[in-house]
Amino acid sequence: MLTTYRFDHPETDASKTLDVRAYIYASLFGPVYVLANGFPVLALQMVLISAVIFIGAFIGFGFVDWFLGSELITIIALIGVPIAALGAQGIAAIELVRRGYLRSGWREGY
């Protein structure tokens, strides 16, 4: 599920790796992580994506709480929805950083 990406710069022989640690940082910091990788325009896009994820998580939790109404399910949703939202944010941020590297001329390695 969490794919590891490796990028090589054709001119400088520098390399970058997006692995599990990158997913954790991307999940926790979202737009800041994208900006720290040097993609300010994509970081602004990530702000919008993070807002949509937050609103979706908030509405999703409210729907689960209202529709099912069980205390146990509410507790599970209270824990599970933020974890799912953080996971979605991490995947989105890594994908934006990946696109940013490819557009900047980096080659995706194997």
TIBA-651071 format. One record per atom (N, C-alpha, C): y, x, z; residue number from 0; atom name; chain. Coordinates in steps of 0.1 Angstrom, whole numbers. Layout:
N
      Y      X      Z    n  atom  chain
      Y      X      Z  NUM    CA      A
...
This chain:
110
      Y      X      Z    n  atom  chain
    -12      8      0    0     N      A
      0      0      0    0    CA      A
     13      9      0    0     C      A
     13     19      8    1     N      A
     25     28      9    1    CA      A
     22     40      0    1     C      A
     27     39    -12    2     N      A
     24     49    -22    2    CA      A
     33     62    -19    2     C      A
     27     73    -20    3     N      A
     34     86    -19    3    CA      A
     39     90    -32    3     C      A
     52     93    -33    4     N      A
     58     98    -45    4    CA      A
     63    112    -44    4     C      A
     61    120    -54    5     N      A
     66    134    -54    5    CA      A
     74    136    -67    5     C      A
     86    142    -65    6     N      A
     95    144    -76    6    CA      A
     98    159    -77    6     C      A
     99    163    -90    7     N      A
    102    177    -93    7    CA      A
    115    177   -101    7     C      A
    124    186    -98    8     N      A
    136    188   -106    8    CA      A
    133    198   -117    8     C      A
    136    194   -130    9     N      A
    132    203   -141    9    CA      A
    140    216   -142    9     C      A
    152    216   -136   10     N      A
    160    228   -138   10    CA      A
    160    237   -126   10     C      A
    158    232   -114   11     N      A
    159    240   -102   11    CA      A
    145    242    -95   11     C      A
    135    236   -100   12     N      A
    122    236    -94   12    CA      A
    122    231    -79   12     C      A
    131    224    -76   13     N      A
    131    217    -62   13    CA      A
    122    206    -63   13     C      A
    117    202    -51   14     N      A
    108    191    -51   14    CA      A
    111    182    -39   14     C      A
    109    169    -40   15     N      A
    111    159    -30   15    CA      A
     98    151    -29   15     C      A
     95    147    -17   16     N      A
     83    138    -14   16    CA      A
     87    126     -6   16     C      A
     83    115    -11   17     N      A
     85    102     -3   17    CA      A
     72     98      2   17     C      A
     69    100     15   18     N      A
     56     97     21   18    CA      A
     58     87     32   18     C      A
     48     86     41   19     N      A
     48     76     52   19    CA      A
     61     78     61   19     C      A
     64     90     63   20     N      A
     76     93     72   20    CA      A
     89     87     65   20     C      A
     90     89     52   21     N      A
    101     83     44   21    CA      A
    101     68     45   21     C      A
     89     62     45   22     N      A
     89     47     46   22    CA      A
     94     43     60   22     C      A
     90     50     70   23     N      A
     95     47     84   23    CA      A
    110     48     85   23     C      A
    116     59     80   24     N      A
    130     61     80   24    CA      A
    137     50     72   24     C      A
    131     47     60   25     N      A
    137     37     51   25    CA      A
    137     23     58   25     C      A
    126     20     65   26     N      A
    125      7     72   26    CA      A
    135      6     83   26     C      A
    137     17     90   27     N      A
    146     16    102   27    CA      A
    161     17     98   27     C      A
    164     25     87   28     N      A
    178     27     84   28    CA      A
    183     21     71   28     C      A
    174     17     62   29     N      A
    177     10     50   29    CA      A
    188     16     42   29     C      A
    200     10     41   30     N      A
    210     15     32   30    CA      A
    215     29     36   30     C      A
    214     33     49   31     N      A
    218     46     53   31    CA      A
    208     56     48   31     C      A
    196     53     47   32     N      A
    185     62     42   32    CA      A
    188     64     27   32     C      A
    191     53     19   33     N      A
    194     55      5   33    CA      A
    206     64      3   33     C      A
    217     61     11   34     N      A
    229     69     10   34    CA      A
    226     84     14   34     C      A
    218     86     24   35     N      A
    215    100     28   35    CA      A
    207    108     17   35     C      A
    200    101      8   36     N      A
    194    107     -3   36    CA      A
    203    109    -15   36     C      A
    215    105    -14   37     N      A
    225    108    -24   37    CA      A
    228     98    -34   37     C      A
    225     85    -31   38     N      A
    227     74    -41   38    CA      A
    236     64    -35   38     C      A
    250     66    -35   39     N      A
    259     56    -29   39    CA      A
    259     43    -36   39     C      A
    258     42    -49   40     N      A
    258     29    -55   40    CA      A
    245     21    -52   40     C      A
    234     28    -52   41     N      A
    222     21    -48   41    CA      A
    222     17    -33   41     C      A
    229     25    -25   42     N      A
    231     21    -11   42    CA      A
    238      8     -9   42     C      A
    248      6    -17   43     N      A
    255     -7    -17   43    CA      A
    246    -18    -21   43     C      A
    237    -15    -31   44     N      A
    228    -25    -35   44    CA      A
    218    -28    -24   44     C      A
    214    -17    -16   45     N      A
    205    -19     -5   45    CA      A
    211    -27      6   45     C      A
    224    -27      8   46     N      A
    231    -35     18   46    CA      A
    228    -50     14   46     C      A
    230    -53      2   47     N      A
    227    -67     -3   47    CA      A
    213    -71     -1   47     C      A
    204    -62     -4   48     N      A
    189    -65     -3   48    CA      A
    186    -67     12   48     C      A
    191    -58     21   49     N      A
    189    -59     35   49    CA      A
    194    -72     40   49     C      A
    206    -77     35   50     N      A
    211    -90     40   50    CA      A
    202   -101     36   50     C      A
    197   -101     24   51     N      A
    188   -111     19   51    CA      A
    175   -111     27   51     C      A
    170    -99     30   52     N      A
    158    -98     39   52    CA      A
    160   -104     53   52     C      A
    172   -100     58   53     N      A
    175   -105     72   53    CA      A
    176   -121     72   53     C      A
    183   -126     62   54     N      A
    185   -141     61   54    CA      A
    172   -147     59   54     C      A
    163   -142     50   55     N      A
    150   -147     48   55    CA      A
    141   -147     61   55     C      A
    142   -136     68   56     N      A
    134   -135     80   56    CA      A
    139   -145     91   56     C      A
    152   -147     92   57     N      A
    158   -156    101   57    CA      A
    154   -170     98   57     C      A
    155   -174     85   58     N      A
    151   -187     81   58    CA      A
    136   -189     82   58     C      A
    129   -179     78   59     N      A
    114   -180     80   59    CA      A
    110   -182     94   59     C      A
    116   -175    103   60     N      A
    112   -176    117   60    CA      A
    116   -190    122   60     C      A
    128   -195    118   61     N      A
    132   -208    122   61    CA      A
    123   -219    117   61     C      A
    118   -217    104   62     N      A
    109   -227     98   62    CA      A
     96   -227    105   62     C      A
     90   -215    108   63     N      A
     77   -215    115   63    CA      A
     79   -221    129   63     C      A
     89   -218    136   64     N      A
     91   -224    149   64    CA      A
     93   -239    149   64     C      A
    101   -244    139   65     N      A
    103   -258    138   65    CA      A
     91   -266    133   65     C      A
     84   -260    123   66     N      A
     73   -267    116   66    CA      A
     61   -267    125   66     C      A
     57   -256    131   67     N      A
     45   -255    139   67    CA      A
     47   -258    153   67     C      A
     58   -254    159   68     N      A
     62   -258    173   68    CA      A
     53   -253    184   68     C      A
     43   -245    182   69     N      A
     34   -240    192   69    CA      A
     41   -228    198   69     C      A
     40   -227    211   70     N      A
     45   -215    219   70    CA      A
     38   -202    214   70     C      A
     25   -203    213   71     N      A
     18   -191    209   71    CA      A
     22   -186    195   71     C      A
     23   -195    186   72     N      A
     27   -192    172   72    CA      A
     41   -187    172   72     C      A
     50   -193    180   73     N      A
     64   -188    181   73    CA      A
     65   -174    186   73     C      A
     57   -171    196   74     N      A
     56   -157    201   74    CA      A
     51   -147    190   74     C      A
     41   -151    183   75     N      A
     35   -143    173   75    CA      A
     45   -141    162   75     C      A
     52   -152    158   76     N      A
     62   -151    147   76    CA      A
     74   -143    152   76     C      A
     78   -143    165   77     N      A
     89   -135    170   77    CA      A
     86   -120    169   77     C      A
     73   -117    170   78     N      A
     69   -103    168   78    CA      A
     67    -99    153   78     C      A
     60   -108    146   79     N      A
     55   -105    133   79    CA      A
     66   -106    122   79     C      A
     76   -115    123   80     N      A
     86   -116    113   80    CA      A
     95   -104    113   80     C      A
    100    -99    124   81     N      A
    108    -86    123   81    CA      A
    100    -75    117   81     C      A
     88    -73    121   82     N      A
     80    -62    115   82    CA      A
     78    -64    100   82     C      A
     76    -76     96   83     N      A
     75    -79     81   83    CA      A
     88    -76     74   83     C      A
     99    -80     81   84     N      A
    112    -77     75   84    CA      A
    115    -62     74   84     C      A
    112    -55     84   85     N      A
    113    -40     84   85    CA      A
    105    -34     73   85     C      A
     92    -39     72   86     N      A
     84    -34     61   86    CA      A
     89    -36     47   86     C      A
     95    -48     45   87     N      A
    100    -52     32   87    CA      A
    113    -43     30   87     C      A
    121    -41     40   88     N      A
    133    -32     38   88    CA      A
    129    -18     34   88     C      A
    118    -13     41   89     N      A
    113      1     38   89    CA      A
    108      2     23   89     C      A
    101     -8     19   90     N      A
     95     -7      5   90    CA      A
    107     -8     -5   90     C      A
    117    -17     -2   91     N      A
    128    -18    -11   91    CA      A
    136     -6    -12   91     C      A
    139      0      0   92     N      A
    147     13      0   92    CA      A
    140     24     -7   92     C      A
    127     26     -5   93     N      A
    119     36    -12   93    CA      A
    120     34    -27   93     C      A
    118     22    -31   94     N      A
    119     19    -46   94    CA      A
    132     22    -51   94     C      A
    143     19    -44   95     N      A
    156     23    -49   95    CA      A
    158     38    -50   95     C      A
    153     45    -40   96     N      A
    155     60    -40   96    CA      A
    146     65    -51   96     C      A
    135     60    -53   97     N      A
    126     64    -64   97    CA      A
    133     62    -78   97     C      A
    139     51    -80   98     N      A
    147     48    -92   98    CA      A
    158     58    -93   98     C      A
    165     60    -82   99     N      A
    176     69    -82   99    CA      A
    172     83    -87   99     C      A
    161     88    -81  100     N      A
    156    102    -85  100    CA      A
    153    102   -100  100     C      A
    146     92   -105  101     N      A
    142     91   -119  101    CA      A
    154     91   -128  101     C      A
    164     83   -124  102     N      A
    177     82   -133  102    CA      A
    185     95   -132  102     C      A
    183    103   -121  103     N      A
    190    115   -120  103    CA      A
    183    127   -127  103     C      A
    172    124   -134  104     N      A
    166    135   -142  104    CA      A
    154    141   -135  104     C      A
    150    137   -123  105     N      A
    139    142   -116  105    CA      A
    126    137   -123  105     C      A
    116    144   -123  106     N      A
    103    140   -129  106    CA      A
     94    136   -117  106     C      A
     87    125   -120  107     N      A
     77    121   -110  107    CA      A
     64    129   -111  107     C      A
     60    136   -101  108     N      A
     48    144   -101  108    CA      A
     36    137    -97  108     C      A
     25    144    -96  109     N      A
     12    138    -93  109    CA      A
      7    143    -80  109     C      A
